[in-house]
Amino acid sequence: MSHRFKIEQLGEFVNQEIVSDYLVIQKELREGSKVVLPNFTEMVKISDSKEGGKRYFDLSIVKEELEKYRDEISKCEIYYNKCTTVVENLPENCEVFDI
């Protein structure tokens, strides 16, 4: 209920999910959208690499969910450190930033 209120009152709603210390997913709905997006944190598969000590994130389920709501999302950004993290199955409609 509170999400709907924010969407209707502000016209836009920014939702940021910190998946871990290594990855942040930020989404913004289009003005007027009343969709409440699911929590993506549980959809990300995380594993540690034995080679190089990098942490691996598989976003295949997140990618599917973002595709379902493509018309409702005005912006999607993913932030991670490319030196310590490998992200697989990046959603095509998201901008990626190295931190």
C-alpha positions as CSV (number, residue, x, y, z in Angstrom):
1,M,0.0,0.0,0.0
2,S,2.8,2.5,0.9
3,H,4.5,1.8,-2.5
4,R,1.3,2.7,-4.4
5,F,0.9,5.9,-2.4
6,K,4.5,6.9,-3.3
7,I,4.0,6.1,-6.9
8,E,0.8,8.0,-7.2
9,Q,2.1,11.0,-5.2
10,L,5.6,11.3,-6.7
11,G,4.9,10.0,-10.2
12,E,8.2,8.1,-10.0
13,F,9.5,5.6,-7.6
14,V,13.1,4.6,-7.3
15,N,13.8,1.2,-5.8
16,Q,17.4,0.3,-4.8
17,E,18.3,-3.2,-3.7
18,I,21.7,-3.9,-2.2
19,V,22.1,-7.5,-3.1
20,S,25.5,-7.7,-1.2
21,D,28.5,-5.6,-0.6
22,Y,29.4,-6.3,-4.2
23,L,26.3,-5.6,-6.2
24,V,23.5,-2.9,-6.3
25,I,20.5,-3.0,-8.5
26,Q,18.5,0.3,-8.9
27,K,15.2,0.5,-10.7
28,E,12.9,3.4,-11.5
29,L,9.3,3.0,-12.7
30,R,7.8,5.2,-15.4
31,E,5.7,8.1,-14.3
32,G,2.1,7.0,-13.4
33,S,3.1,3.3,-13.1
34,K,1.3,1.5,-10.3
35,V,3.3,-1.7,-10.5
36,V,5.0,-3.0,-7.4
37,L,8.2,-4.8,-8.5
38,P,9.3,-8.0,-6.7
39,N,12.3,-8.1,-4.4
40,F,15.2,-9.2,-6.6
41,T,17.6,-10.0,-3.8
42,E,16.4,-13.6,-3.4
43,M,16.5,-14.1,-7.2
44,V,20.3,-13.6,-7.5
45,K,22.5,-16.7,-7.4
46,I,25.8,-16.0,-5.6
47,S,28.9,-18.1,-5.6
48,D,32.6,-17.6,-4.8
49,S,35.1,-18.5,-7.4
50,K,38.0,-20.7,-6.4
51,E,40.1,-19.0,-9.0
52,G,41.1,-15.4,-8.3
53,G,38.8,-15.1,-5.3
54,K,36.1,-13.2,-7.3
55,R,32.4,-13.4,-6.3
56,Y,30.0,-14.5,-9.1
57,F,26.4,-13.3,-9.5
58,D,24.0,-14.9,-11.8
59,L,21.1,-12.5,-12.7
60,S,19.2,-14.9,-15.1
61,I,16.0,-14.8,-12.9
62,V,16.3,-11.0,-12.4
63,K,16.7,-10.6,-16.2
64,E,13.5,-12.6,-16.8
65,E,11.6,-10.5,-14.2
66,L,12.8,-7.2,-15.7
67,E,11.8,-8.3,-19.1
68,K,8.2,-9.0,-17.8
69,Y,8.0,-5.4,-16.5
70,R,9.9,-3.7,-19.4
71,D,7.1,-1.3,-20.3
72,E,6.8,-0.2,-16.6
73,I,10.5,0.5,-16.0
74,S,12.0,3.8,-17.1
75,K,15.5,3.1,-15.8
76,C,17.5,0.2,-14.5
77,E,21.1,0.5,-13.2
78,I,23.5,-2.1,-11.9
79,Y,26.6,-1.2,-9.9
80,Y,29.5,-3.5,-9.1
81,N,33.3,-3.6,-8.9
82,K,34.6,-5.4,-12.0
83,C,37.9,-6.2,-10.2
84,T,36.2,-8.3,-7.5
85,T,33.0,-9.3,-9.1
86,V,31.7,-11.2,-12.1
87,V,28.1,-10.7,-13.2
88,E,26.5,-13.2,-15.5
89,N,23.3,-12.8,-17.5
90,L,23.1,-9.0,-17.2
91,P,19.7,-7.6,-18.2
92,E,19.9,-5.9,-21.6
93,N,17.8,-2.9,-20.5
94,C,20.0,-2.0,-17.6
95,E,23.0,0.4,-17.6
96,V,26.1,-1.1,-15.9
97,F,28.5,1.0,-13.8
98,D,31.9,0.0,-12.4
99,I,32.4,1.1,-8.8
